Structures are given as C-alpha cells and as structure tokens.
Amino acid sequence: MDKLSDPPGTTQGPACEDVSRLILQCAIPHFVQGVATLEHFGGGDAMTGVLALSIIEANVRHIVRDPVLALRYAGVDNPPPDDIRRPISVGALAASFSIPYEAARRRVADLEARGLCQRTTRGVYIPAAALETDANRLALGRSLATVRALAADVRTAAPNFDLTGGARPAPGITPPVSQERLAARFTAEYVLRIAERLTRTTADFGRGMILLAILDANYQPLREDLEMARRYASVRRPPPDDLLAPISVLALSNTLKQPFETTRRNVNVLIRTWRCARTPKGIIVPAQAFNTRLARDVLTGHLGDIQRVFGAMARMGVTFD
C-alpha cells in the first residue's frame, strides 16, 4: 500500500491525526454555496461564474501578496482601481480549467456583452465598476458569511485540526473593520483550486459539480452524526455505502438548476468511469471510488488548500475565532 504524505505546510493536529475526509465533508456545502454567490456573474452558468472569479483572482493576485495594498482595499466599498489590475489572457483561462479555447472565449464574450469584463491588448479584466454593484456587494457579504460558517464547522468537527496551519497575525497588522473584499480575495484561490481539482478528476467542470453535489447529498447522514463522521475521517477509510444517502437524478437536476437531460447524461458518464454508482434509491459515490491515487490526492491536497487560505487571512489579522 502506497504511503501518502501531507502536503507541504499541512498541520493536522498534535498527533497528525488524519481528518482529510472529515474536513472535506465540512467544506463541500460551503464550496457549493461559494459557487452560488457567483450567480450574478454566471447568469445561470456555473462555469462562467467560476471563469469570472478566475479573472478577478488573476487581476488582483499581486495585491493579495502585498499586505499594504491588501489591507488598503479590504472593505466592501473600496475595490482596487482598474489601473492596478493585471489582465489575464483568454488562453491562460482556458488552460487553467482544461477547456477548449473557444469555450473560454465564448464565456468571456458573454461577460463583455453584459458589461462585466473589459478587454485590453494584454488580456481581460473585471473592472471596479462591475464589483461595486448591489448584486456584488450582496455576494461579498454572503461569501464572508460562508467563510465564517466553514471555519466554525471545521472547528466543531475536528477541534484538533489547525485551520491556519500555525499561521499567526504578522507584527504590526491591524485587522480591517470591513473584511469582505480581503476575505473574498483569499477564498477565491481556494474555490479555484477545488474547481481545478474537480476538473482534473472528472475531465469537465460541470460534471465535477455534479459529482460534488452527489457527495454533498450522500454525506448528509454523517454531518448529522459527528461521532459517526469521525469514524470515517481519514483518507483510507471511506464510509460504507449503506451509510450514504442516495440522491436521484431529478433531485440533482433541481439542486444544480440545470436541465434534467444534461444531468442524466453526465451522471451516466460518471457511472461509466467508476466515479459514482446507481442504487435502487439513487446515485452514490461508493467507497471503491476512493481507491485511486487521484481521489486520495484530492482529499489530502484539500487540507493544504484550506490551511493555505485561512493561514493567509490569519497573517492579515482575520482569524474568525
């Protein structure tokens, strides 16, 4: 049996207890909510919303890495001005999600047509004006609430897990009073990392969202019984199939707000590729689906992702204690 090691910087607890699966169980519903907050960009298409988030993240990545700029533009009412945003090419966007260039170009064109994206000779960016709308302010508030709820759920489920990876506020840092944009910038990288992992696992982001929705439904009984969830907390111990709550294709379609036929077709692909299974009561992600190196790497990699984002916020004085 191959040995898995923790991602660099990952600290799970005093005895390095493996809680990879437990942390993912906590995170899934919050990730789904995070994607839902992008609806005003996506216009009903999750991939467009995530591409818009990827553009925003690329535009302000240098700001996130500069404490002075990050804190200066931390609040809901002060997005960074356009002249310090750094454009990203459509080709780079397509490559990051392993989608055809034309698919990315079409979605970017849709954002442009709705006034949510601008093109330059160096690439595209989301202008500050598109981030100062009532819809975006509402989305920022919801995103911050989701991050706080995620932190609370993780600490309840796994009190020995160090959410920040040992990070502490940098000397002289004064936490901003308004934290919406600061938190959104850090969590954008987290959401995008999960999105890329989903795409890599299923070869299609939309199909990955379906897989995640199936897992979300399957794990509901474990969320309602923390003692049972902790029994199946590790990478190598998936819960038995009979503990999972199956979900129907129709319920998946309604949950994801997408056509039934699209959902059915993608579920069939997931079944053919052994990522989920059909039971008399609905669809599940069976224990055997986690018996691959890729599936186990997703679980352990996610620990590094979550500690990376909360650690980065902790260094800015935002700890959600």
N, C-alpha and C positions, 0 to 999 in steps of 0.2 A: 504493500500500500504506500503510495507516494506521500511524502510529508509536506504539509503546507506551512509556510511561514507567514508571519504577519507582514502587511505592507509597511514600508519604511515610515516611522513616526507613529505607528499604531500602538496604543497602550490600552489594553482592555481592563486591567484591574490588578490588584496586588499579586494575584497568583496567575495572571494571564489567562483567566478563565475564558473559554471560547463562547462568546454570545453573539456570533455573527448572524445567525438566523433570527434570533430574538430581536436584534436591532433592526434588521430588515423588515420584520413583521411590524414593528412600530412605525417605520418610515414609509411604507407603501401608501397608506391612505393619505399621508401628508404630501407625498410626491404627487399623487393624483390631484389633490386639491391645488398644489402649486401650478400644475399644468393648466388647471381650470381657470386660474387667475389670469392666464394669458389670452382668454377668450376674446377680449376686445381687440387684440392684435390678430388672432387667428381667424376671426369671422366664421367660426364653426369648424375650422380645420386645425386639428392639434399640431400637425407638422408645421403649418405656417406660424402658429404661435411660438413654437419652440425655435424655429428659424429666426423669428424676430428677437427672441431672447438671446440667441447666439450672436446676432448682430450687435445688440446692446452691450453684451458682455465683452465682445471684441473691441467695441468703440471706447470702452472705459477701463479696460484691463490695466492700463498704466496708472490710472487714478487709484484703483484698488490697492496697488502696490506702493503708493505714496501716502503715508499717514496724514500729511498736511492736507493734501488735496482730498483724500477720502473723508476726513472729518469736516472739511470746508463745505463739501457737497453731500452731507449726510442726510439732510432733512427732506421732508415731503415737498417743500416749497422751493427747493433750490437745486434743480438738476444741473449737471455740468453744462456749460455753454457749448455751442456747436464747434467753436473754433479750437477746442482742445479734444474733441472726439477724434478717434483714429478709425478711418474706414476699413472695411474688410471686403475682399473680392468675393464675387458670387461663386467662383471656382473653389475658394477655400471653404465656403459654407457647404457646398455640395460634398466636398471631400470629408468634412468632419462628420457627416451623417451617412456617408457611403450611399448617397442618392445620385441619380443622373444629373448632370449639369442643367439640363432643360427643366427638370422638376424644380430645382432650386431657383432658376431664373424666372420661371412662371410665378412662383410664390412671391419672390421679391417684387416682380412687376405688379402683382396684386397689392402689395403693401404700398408701393409707389402710387398706384392709382387712387388709393384711399388716403393719401397724404401722410402716411405713417413712416415713410422711408424716402431718403434722397440719395441720388447717385452723383458721384464725382469721378474724376479721371483715376482716382486711386481706389475706388470701391464704393460701398454703400454705407450709410449710417442712419440711425434713427434720430431725428432732430429733437432738440429740447422741447419744442412746441408740442410734439406728439406725446411727451412724457409729463406735460402739465395739464392734461385734460382731467375732467372729473372722473372719467372711467379709469384712468391710470392711477389717480390718487386713491380711488377706492381699492384698486387691485393691490397697490403698495400696502395699504392698511391690512388687507386680507392676508397678504404674503407674510407680513410681520407677525400676525396672529398665528399663522400656520407654523412658523418657525418656533414661536414660544410654546405652542402646543406640542410640537415634536420634541423639544428639549424636555418638557415636563413628562411626556410619555416614556422617553428613554430612561430618564432618571427613576421613574417609578418601576419600570420593568427590570432594569439592570442597574441597581444603585452602586455597584462596584465598578461599573464601566466609566472611564474618564472621558466624558463627552468632548473635552477640549484637547485631549492628548497631552495634558500637562501645561498647556499654554496659560499665561497669566498676563494681565494688563501691562503694557510697556510703561516704564517710568515716565512720569510727567503727563500721561494721557488723561484727558478729561472726557468721559463719555458724552456724546452728543445728547441733547434733550430730545430732539427728533431723530429717530434712528431708521426711519423707513427705507430711505434710499441706500444707506450704508448696508443694512441687512440684506436688501434685495440684491445688491451687487455681489456680495459673498455667496448668497444662496443660489444665484444664477449659475455659478460654476458648478455647484453641487447638482442642481437639476440637470444641467447639460451633461455632466459625467454619467448620471444614471441613464439619460436618454441615449447617449452613445453606447453604453453597455447593453441596453435593450436592443439597439440596432445591430450591434455585433452578435448578440445571442440569437436573434431571430431573422436577421438579414433585412428587416423592414421595421421602421419606427412604429407605424400604425399597428403592425402585428405584435410588436413588443408591448404596446399599450394594452392590447387585448390580453396578452399573457399576464401582465401585471394586474389587470382587472380580475382575471380568474384567480390569481393568488390572493388578491385582496379579499374576495368572497370566501375562498377556501379557508383562510386563516381566521375568519371571524370567531369561530368557537375558541380558538386559542387566545384571542385578545380578551375574551370574556372570562377566561380562567388562567390567570397569570401563573399559578403553580404548575398547571399542565404545560403552558407555553415554555416555562423554564426547563422542563424536562427535555424539550426538543430545541434547545437554544443554539446548539453548535452546528458547524458546517457539516459534520459527518453523521448527524442524527436527525434526519427529516422526520416529521410527524407521520405516523401510519396513515394510509389512505382513508381508513374508516373514521378518522377524526376530522377529516376535512368536510367543509360544507360545499357541495357541488353547486354550480350555477348554470342555468340554462342559456342557450344561445340568445334567446329572446331577451332575457334579463340583461345579458352582456350588451346587446344592441341598445337597449334603453339606457343603461348606465353610461355608455360611451356616446350616446346621442348620434349614432351612425346607422346607416341602412342595415336592415337585417341580413340582406344577401351579402353585403361586404363583410359583416361579422362572421357569417356562416362559412364563407369561402376561406377566410383567414384562420378560423378555428380548425377547419379541415387540414390546412397546411401544417398547423401546429401539431395536430394529431399524427399526421404522416411523418413528421420529423421527430416524433417521440418527446415533444415538449409538453404535451398535455394528453389527456385520455378522456374518452367518453364513458360515462357510467349510466345506469338506468335513471339516476336522479339529476344528471347534468354533467358538466365538464369539471375536471380537476387537473391540477398539476401533481402527478403521482410522485411518490418517493423516488422511484427509479429515474425520474427526470433529472435528479440532482447528482446522479452517479457519473458525472463527467467533470473533467478538469475545468472546462469553461464555466459550468454552473457554480462550482466551488470557488473559482476565482472571482465571480461576480459577488458572492457573499463576503469573502474576505476583503476584496477591493472596496466594497461599500463602506466597511469600517474606516478605512483610511480616508474615504471621501467625506464622511460625516465629521470625523475629528478635524479634518483639514478646514472645513468651513466654520465650525464652532470655535476652533483654535484661533483662526484668523480674526473672528469677531471678538474673542476674549482679549486678544492683544490690543484691540481698539477700545477696551473697557466695556464691551457689551457681552454680558455673561448669562443673562436670562435666569439668574438664581432665584 
